[in-house]
């Protein structure tokens, strides 16, 4: 990680733990918003008006948080006006790196070798982990936002006057209910698998795994229609999908969330398939990057061996 703008040699991907061995995720630091007129958003400062080809999105295909933003960009039709740079899936000794792997990009803006160099361009004294996604303003050469939840929501609304869309990822009639479900899915499932995988005590692991499968069981029972809130996709489905699509291939084995697979949940499996086959979504899923990235975490898999399966995920992807 960076400390006062300098990279530390003892970087570890496991982040922090509390006194009971529970995984603690870093809070995002850059929280400005792109808006239609450049006015300030819910957090941060103003001055970030929605304009074509002004902003670049830095992502990793392995990362579920970054993939949220890629899906929103795709289903909202923003691919031609918001360019993307994809980092190497394997975590290096200096964190995310550019290039050097199939479908990983060199940094086109500054020729940076590592993502942490982008952070120190934004703040020369930055302390913290150099995470993705990052939304970068190429006009002002500043970092707009590195919180995926914010980026997901601003991509839904900020560019509507430039690229009109019938897709509404945060319909107002479900807004409060989406917020409540988002928070629960995040705590027990999206972040819950990480809490299990990076737990440093049996108590913390047991607590996290119980939460993961309690949420999966609840969501399986909840699903009545095509999506969580009826017949149309919302951001809640995107948040759920990015964990479902990684679960059997990575979390089940590497993070030891192995009571059941998503394949054991018929309704969730159908939702995952429906999401994957939604136009634009399959392009955001790169299973090679996902397995390469997760199984490169030396703290959890020191020999870097990748499993060949599971076969049912490959069958799903082949249908796309």
Secondary structure, DSSP 4 states (H G I P E B T S, - for coil): -EETTEE-TT--TT-EE-TTS-EEPPPP--B---BSS----SSS-S--B--TTSEEEEE-TT-HHHHHHHHHHHHTT-TTTSEEEEPPSS-BTTBSB-SSSTT-PPPTTT--SBHHHHHHHH-TT--B---S-EEEETTTTEEEE--HHHHHHHHHHTTTTTS--S--TT-GGGHHHHHHHHHHHIIIIITHHHHHHT-SSHHHHHHHHHHHHHHHHHHHHH--SSBTTBSS--HHHHHHHHHHHHIIIIIHHHT---S--GGG-HHHHHHHHHHHTSTTTGGG--HHHHHHHHTT-TTT-TT-PPP---HHHHHHHHH-
